[in-house]
Amino acid sequence: MREFGYRRALGVSGAVALLDADPEARYLGGGTNLVDLMKTGVERPARLVDVRELPLNHIEPAEDGGLRIGATVTNSDLAAHPEVRRRYPALAQAVLAGASGQLRNMATVGGNLLQRTRCGYFADVASPCNKRSPGSGCPAIEGEHRNHAILGASGHCVATHPSDMGVALTAFDARVSYETADGPGEIPLSGFYLPVGDTPHLETALPPGALITGVTLPPVPAAAHSRYRKVRERASYAFAIGSLAAALDVRDGVVRDVRLAFGAVASRPWRARTAEDVLTGSPADAETFAAAADAELAAARPLPHNGYKVTLMRNLVVAGLSELAEEATR
């Protein structure tokens, strides 16, 4: 493990200034992903700038009627917040589906969005990996790829994004706020993660040295009727092989509003807009739900050993939306 310096930031502007002065530094929140990558040699920062104590740990009403979530809010506090549970239940469920209680007590909202893929080739510095070492190749395409991407991948990378939280935030049109030396900025989560293309090492649209300061959830009435479903290879403490965040507003048997996002099938949380278009204004029944899933998954390009994810996601969409539709009739 490379020796590194350590500084505790005393304010947002101070944290940004420290990174602006040292491009090899990294922000440290809970450290649940970054420290692991430092141990394996994937990440080798010259300095850690500890932002855990910055005053960014509040959840409060936003001006537009939504919720503003500070970047250092822990996953545990986010999942337990009464307004999150009442107005965005799929988000609370997604957070509780991720990691263990001990990790949720440490992990932060900002860090969760920036966590990196769990692809085994990425984590192994002895293996080539275009995400870690641009131009070296993607051995997963011909190698072990059972849990890899079926949507939005390229010949340069087929890794998936591991966040559960990010899937729910994507479904609800969250916005990411940040601070740089040039001032504040904001990015819709829909544009936060960059397409893989031929530059998989470029993962987000954040400017260099930017510090995430919070996430804003807009008011989404349908989100009060939402759920998160996660499929994994064991019952707990495992990353998804497929997941779904779904919100549904049904009136008189017709879909009035729907929000869908997939997890563990692409390099970023995947907003299923094609499926949403099929569903809006259509009957809220299993046949329509299946047709919407098929329309979205028509773009899937599975590899030889992960084609099962197409069927898995189709079944998740039908099951998740059917449950929500049934609840709407009670």
N, C-alpha and C positions, 0 to 999 in steps of 0.2 A: 504494500500500500504506500503510495507516494506521500511524503510529508506535506502537510498543508498548514496554512495559517488559519486563524480563527478570529473573527470580530463579531461582537454583538451590536446590531444596529440600534440606534437610539431614536430613530424616526424614519419615516418613509423616504424623505429627501436624502437623509444620511445614508440609508441603505443603497439607494440608487447611485449616489455619488461614489460609494465604495466600489460598486461594480463597474461604474464608468471609468474609474481609475485603474482597474485591473480586469481586463477582459477574460482572464483565466479563472476568475472567481466565480462562485455559484452561490445562489441563495439557499439557505437551509431552513426548512420549516420543521416538519416532524421527522424528516430523514428516513422514513420507512422504505423508500425506494432508492434515493440518492446514496445513502451510506452503504447499502448492499452492493450497488454498482461500483462504488469506490473500492470495496473489498476485493472485488473480482478484477479490478483494473479497467473496467469499461469507462468509468468516469475518473478523471485525474485532475480535479481542480487544484489550483495553487492556494486558494483561500476559500473558506466558507464564511458567508455573511449571514449570521443568525437573525432571522426576521420573526421568530416565534413570539417575541414579546411586544411586537408592534401593536398599536391599538386598532387592530383589524379583526377583532374576534367577536363582533356583534351581528345579530340578525335583527333587522328593523324594517319598518314599512318604507317602500320606495315611493317617490313622488307620483308615479303613474298608478299606484294602487297595488303594485306587486310587492316583492320582498327583495331586500338588499342583504346579501350574505357576505360577510367579510372574509378575506382570503385566509386568515389564520383560525377561523372557526374550525374546530375539530369535527371529524366525521361523526363521532358519538354525539356531540352537541347538536349537530345539524339534524341527525335522525330523530333526536328526542324533542326537538322544538315543536310546540303545539301548533303553530301556524303552518309549519311545513307539513306536519302530519295531517292537518285538516284540509289545507288548500292544495297540496301537492303530494298526496300519499305515495305515489310511485317513486318519488325522490327519496323519501324516508325508507321505503322498502329496498330500493337499490343500494343505499348506503349500508343498511343492515345485512345485505346479502354479500357484502365485500369484506374479506379478511376476517380477523378475529377481534374480539372486544378490546384486547390490549392494543392492537394496531390501530383500531378506530379511535382510541383515546389519544393517540399521538398524531395520526395522519391529519393533514389540513386540506381544506377545500382547494386552495391554490395549488398545492403539491399534487393533489389527486388528478387535476387536469393535466399536469405536466409529467405524470409518471410515464415510463417508457415501456416498450413492448417486452413481454416475457418470452419471446422467441429464444429457443435454446442456442441458436447459432449467434444471435446478437450478444447473449450473455457470456459466450465462450470466446475469449480474446485470441484463442488459437485457431478459430475458424474464420473464413472470410465472411464479410457481411457488409452490404452496401450502406446500410443505415449507420453502422459504426465506422466503417472504413470505405468511403465512396470509391466505386470502381473496382472493388475486390470481388464482387459477385454475390449471388444469393443462392447458397447451397440448399435452402429449404425447398426450392422449386423441384429439384430432383431427389431431395432427401426426405427428412421427416417433416410432414406438413399437415398432419391430420387435424390440427387445431388452428390452421391458418386461414387466410382470407379467401372469400369467394366473391366479394364485391369490391370494386374500385382498386384492385391490385394492379401490378404491372410486372413486366419481365425483370424488373430491378428489385422488387421487394413484395413479399406476400405475407408479411407480419400483420398481426392484429393489435388494436389498441385495447388495453386491459381494463379500462375504467368502467365500473358499474354506474357510479354517480354521473359520469359524463353522458351516458345514454339517456337518462331521465332529463338532464338539463337540456340536451339537444331536442328532445321531444317538446319541451316547453319554451323553446325560443329564448334561452338565456343569453345574456350579454356579459362579456368579460371586461372588467375595467382594469387598467394598468397605469403605472407611472413610469416615466422616463426622465432623463436629464432635460429633455425639451418640454416636459409637461405631461399632463394626463391624456389618456386615450381610451377608446372602447372598441371592442370587436364583437360582432354577433358570433355566438358559438358555432353557427353554421359555417362561418368563414375562418374560424380560429385554427382548425387543423388543415394543413395543406394537403392537396392530392399527392399521391405517391410519385407518379410520373417517373422521371429518370433522376430524381433528387430525393430519395427517401430519407436522407440525413437531415433534410430541412423539414421539420415536423410541424411548426406552428407559424402563424403570421405575426407573432409578437416581435416588436423591434428589438434589436440587440440591447441587452442590459435591462430590459423592461421588468418591472416587478408587478405581478398580479396583486391588485388591492381588493378585489371583490368580484362577485357575480350577482347580477340582477335578474330576477325572475319577473317577467311581465304578468299582469293579471290574465289568467287563462281559466275561464269558468269551467271548461271541460276537465281541467286538471284535477278538480275535486273528485272526479269519478275516474280514477286512474289506478293502474297497478304495474308492478314490475315482476316479470317472470324470468328466472335464470335457470339454465340447464348447465350442470357441471358433472364432472366424473366422480365426485364423491359428495356427500351430503353437506359438508361445511368446509370453510377455509380452502377454497379452490377457485381458480379463475374460470370464467364462463367458457363454454364451447359454443354457446348461443344464448342470447338474451333479448328481451323485448320490454320496452316501456310503451304503454298504451293508455290513451285517454279517450273517452267516448261520450258523446252527448247524443242521446236518442230521444226523439219525440214522435209519438204516434207511429212507432215502428220504423222510422226513417232516420238515418244518420245525419245529424245537423252539423256536428263538428267532430273531428277525430285527429289525434296526434299519435304518430307511430315512430319509434326509433329502434334500430337493431344494434345489438352489441356483439362483439367477438366474431364479426364476419368481415371486417374491413380494417384499414389502418386508422380509422377514426370512427367515433359513433356515427351510425348511418341513419340519416333521416329518410324515412320511407315515403317520400312525397308522391311517387307514382301510385302507391297503394292508397294514400289519403285521397288523391283525386278520384280514384275509382269508387271509394266508399262514400264520399260526400254526396248526399242527396239520394243514396241508394237504400234498399231495404237492409235492415240490421239483422241479417240471418247468416247462417254458416256458409251457404252457397256464395253469397257476396263476399264474405270474409276470405274464403278460399280463392276467389277470383282476384281479389285485391292483392293477396300474397303472391299469387302466380305472376301478376303483372309486375310487381316489384322485383321478384326473383328471376324474371326473364333475362335480366342483365348479369346474372351470376355466371362466373367462369371458374368453376371448381377445378381443382387439381385431381390427380388420380385417386387420392386417398381422403379427400375431404368433401366429396359430393354429398355425403349424408347431411351436411349442414343445410342444403336446400330443402330437403324434406323436414328437417328439424325446425327450421324457421317458419315454414308453411304451417306446420302443426301448432307452433307457438302463437302465431297470429290468429288462427282460427280459435284455439282454446282461450287465449287471453281476451279477445274481443267478444266471444260468446259469453264468457263469464260477466263481463261488463254489461253486455246487452241484457242479460238475465236480471242483473241487479237493478237495471233501469226500470224494469217492469214491476218491481216489488213495491 
